[in-house]
Amino acid sequence: MVKVGFIGAGTVGTALAISMAKAGYEIVAVSSRSLSSAEKLASKVAKARAVKVGQEVADAADLVFVTTPDDVIERAASEIRWAPGKYVVHCSGVASTDILEHATRAGAFAGTFHPLQSFANVEQAIVNLPGSTIAIEGAEHTLGTLKKLAEDLGGKWVVLRPGDKVLYHAAAVIISNYTVALAKMATDLWKEFGVDTSDAIEAMMPLLRGTVNNISNVGLPGCLTGPIARGDIGTITKHLEALETRAPSILEAYKVLGLQTVPVSLAKGKIDSQTAKDLENLLSNNVPSRVA
C-alpha cells in the first residue's frame, strides 16, 4: 500500500487526507508550521502521526503532498532531502511542476493535483470532492498514479500541460469566485428596495440553481435566457438608466458582462447580427444604430 504524507495541514490538506484515508490510502505523517495544526489533522485520520518538520514526512511517505499556501510550496519542497523514487505533489491551481525542481533534481517524481472545487471549509470540501474534476500534471509515470488517485476519490481527471495551468486557474476563478462577486452585486441591488442580503440570497438561490441546471442539461449557448437572449433593447436601456441613477458602482460591470453575453445570444440564434450590433453599441455607451 502506498504510504502518503502531507506537508501543510490547512483546509485542502486536511480535506484530501481525510478523503484519501476513507478511500483506503494509508496516511502516515503530517507536518505543518504549527505542530498543533498537524496534530489536529492527524487526530482525524487513523494511524497518521504529527511530526515537527517536513523531512520526517518525506522520510516516512512514498507519496508526499505539499499543501502549504502557494507562495510557500517551493520553499517547503526545497528544504527536503528527497530520496530517488519518491513522489512529491503540490495542489496549487496556478503553479506548475517547475517549482518542485529541487525534488526532481534529486530523483523524485513531481506532479500537481488540483481539485476543481471550492474549499470553503473542511467539512464542505469533503462533501464536494466526489464527482469533481482533478487537474493533474507531471511525467507519464506520475500521471498514472495521480489518475488512479483522482478516480479513487470519486472524481474525474484532466491532464494539463505546464503552459495551460494559468488559463485553467483563471477559468476556475471566473466560474467560482466571480459568481460570489455576482451574488454580492445582485444582493446589493436588492438592498436598494429594502431587502437584506440573507433574504435576497434565499430568494435568488432557486434562480441560480435553475441556471446551473440549464448550463449542465441544455448547454451553451442554448441555456442563455433573459433580455440579451431576446434582443430586448428596451429592457437593457431601462437597466442602464436605473443603475446609473441608483447603483452607479455596478453599472460598468453590468456593461462588461452584457458585452460578453451578446455573442452567446447570437450563437443561440435568437437575435440577428444587427440586433447584436445594437446591443453592443448600447452597452458601449452609444446609441443603437437603428435610432441613431
Summary of the structure (lengths in Angstrom):
residues: 292
radius of gyration: 24.0
end to end distance: 72.7
largest distance: 74.1
contacts: 917
relative contact order: 0.07
helix: 58%
strand: 13%
